[in-house]
């Protein structure tokens, strides 16, 4: 049986997800056969096998390697993971200033992955702010929330999720403030990218920047609603994340010198 066929034969099927492994880990989703087939198509796998057969007939050495992986990353479920008794949840704080500019404080530290870009984009997507208006602050333990750091591909699954959660809390608070400003019920407001507006009257609305200014102003807010537009969150992921993928490698070996060329 061909090396690709035997891997495909042993895959967890798409319809079997969520799938609990023999070790008790729950793989939430995946389409392994499709991922492998895409890789095979990209490299022209059948043509490579034909080329390999021709070269072997001439005494030349050519190898075609196929591998597939599923990796558990995003270390975080505190019920399963800790460091010296400290649960692996991560904190996040977000503040939208009266100017409409935002400040995001994280408990992870970039190591060159581009956290400043990634996390600014998450907040921008959730609130409708331009990414360049989101300042990302990290690496200063005197001014950032508690967390257990950057490693094991956990920054985006854990702190990125915390950034999304805290942004949604800001958005929910902005809805209440917008309703007060528009003199309508919270239930009458609908969200579009960056703006709460009155259902049936889209011209009546407030952008997130306008709400940020109002939250610092003299608008009379509903009872129990504090001024300013800020929030915090501690995210405890319910599970690891399970990325997967296929690798295909082709090598040519000179039988006389042993020199290996990787394509």
N, C-alpha and C positions, 0 to 999 in steps of 0.2 A: 504494500500500500504506500502511496506517495506521502511524503512528510507533511504536506499541507492537508491532505485528506484525513490523515490520522488525527491531526489537531482538530480539524473541523468536526470529526466524528465524536470527539470527547468534549466538545463545548457545552456549556450550559445554554439552553435555548432561550430565545427572547421571551417566550411565553411562560418560562419557569420563574421569572423575576416577579417579586423579590425572592431571592434564593438564600437559604440558610446553609452555610458550609458545614463540613464535618466538625470544625472547631467552634461552631456557634456564631460565626460572623454573618451578618445579613447583607448580602449584596443587593443594593436597591434597584439597579437597572443595568441594562447593557444589551448590546447587539453584537456579540462576538463574531458570528459567521459573516456579517456584513463588513465588519472592520477588516477581517482577514481577506475577504474577497476584494475589497478596495485596494489593499496593499498588493495583492497578486496582480490585479489589473494594472496598477500604476507601473509596475516593473516589467510587465509583459512576461509573466511567469512561464507560460507554455513555450514561448519562444526561447527563454533561457534554458529550459530543460532540453529542448531540441539542440541548442548550441552546445550544451554540456555533453550530450550523447555523441555529437559529431567530433568534439575535441577528444573525448576519451578514445574514440575509435582511431584517432591519430596519435595516441599516446600522450596527449596534453592533459594537464590537470586543471580542472575548474570545479569549484564548489558553489553550491547554492544553499544557503542556510535560511531556515524559517523559524521564527520564534514568536510566541504570544505571551502577553503578561496581563495580570490583574493585580493591582497594587492597592493596599489599604493605606490611605493617607488622611490628613486632616485630623491628627490626634486631638481628641477633645472630650468625648463623652465622659463626664466626671465620674459616673457610676462604674466605669470600667478602667479609667486611666488616671493616674496621679503621679506627682513627683514629690517624694517624701511626705505624702499625705495631702499635698496641695492639689485640688482638682484642676483640670485643664480647661476650664472656662476662661474666656477672655473678655475684658472690658473695653468699652468704647464710649466716648463723649462727643457730642456735637452741639455747636452753638452757631446760630445764624444772627449776625450782628444787624443793627438798624440799617446799615448800608446795603444789606442783602448778601454780603460776603459771609462765607461759612468757615468755621474752624473745626477740624476733626482731630481728636486726640486718640491715639491707638496704643495698644499694649504690645505690639510687635515692632520689630526693627528691620528695616530693609537691609539686605545684603547684596544689593544690586538687582533685585527682581523688579524694581520699578513700582514699589508700593505707592509712591506719591501719585503716580498716574492711575493705578488700578483703583485705589480707594476713593480718589477724587471722582472718578467716573461712576463708581457705585452711588455715591451721594448725589451726583449730578443727575443720574438716571432716576433716582427715587424722588427728588425734589424739583427737578426741572431747572436746576441752576447750571450755568456754564461751568465746565470742569475747572477752568482757570480761576474761578471765584471760590474754589474750595482749597483751603490751606490744610495740608496734612502734617500733623505734628507727631513725631515718634522718637524713640531713643532717649528720651529725657524722663527718667523715672521720678523726678521731682514734680513733673507736670503732666504725667500721663497716667491712665488707670492701670490697675494691676492686671498682669497676665503672665503666661508662662513661655512667651517667646516665639521666635521664628526658627522652625526646623521641621523636618518631616512633612513638607508640603502642606503646612497647616494654616499659613497666614490668611489666604483668601477663603478657604472653607470655614474657618472659625472667626477670625477678626473681620473678614470681608462680610460674613453673615451678620456679625455684630453691627457693622456699619450700615447694612441694609435695615436691620431692626430699629436702630436708633433714628435713622432717617424717617422711617414710617411713623415713629412716635412723634417726631417733629411735625410731620404732615398731618397727623391726627389732631395735634394741638392747634396747628394753623387753621384747621377746619372750624374749630370752636371759635377762634378769634375772628375768622372771616365771617362767620354767621353773626357774631355780635356787631361787626362793622356794617354788614349788609342788612341788619335787622330782619333776619329770617331764621328759620329753624335749621339746626345742623343737618337734619334729615333731608332738607331741600337742596343741599349742595352736592354737586358732582365734581369729580376731579378730572382735569385734563393735564397734560404735561406742564407742570409748574404753576398751576392755577386752580383755585376753587371757584366755581361759578354756580349761579342759581339755575336749577333745573327748569328748562322751558324758557329761560331768559339769559342766554349765554353772554350777553353784553354786560350783565351785572355779575361782577366777579372780582377777585383779588388775587394777584400773583403772590408767590411765596415771598418775594422781596417786599411787597407792600405790606403783607401780614407781619413780616419781621419788624418793619418800622412801627406799625400799629402796636405791636406787642410791647414796645418800649415807650409808647406815647401815653396820652391821657384818655384813651378809649376805655370806657367802663366795661370791664370784663365780667363774664358770668361768675357767680359764686363758686369758689373752689378752684378757679383758674388763675394761676400766678402769671405775672408779666414775664416778658422776655421769651425768646424762642430757643430753648435749649433742652437737651434731654441726655440721658445716659442709659446704657444697657450693659448687661453681662450675658454673653451668649454661651449656652451650654448645648453643644450640638447633640442631637439625638443619636447620631451614628457617625461612623467614619464615612469618607467618600471612597469610591472604588473605580478610579480611572483604569482604562484598559487600552491595549493597542497591539499592533503587529509590527515586527521588524523582519526585513528580508535583506540579506547580505550576499553579495557575489564576490568571490575571490578567484584569482588566477595564480597558479603556482608554477614556477619554472622548475621542472624536475631535475635540471642539471645543477642549478645554483641554490634552489630552495627559496628564491626570492618570491615574496607574496605581494600581489597587487590587489588592493581592495577597490572595487568599483563604487 
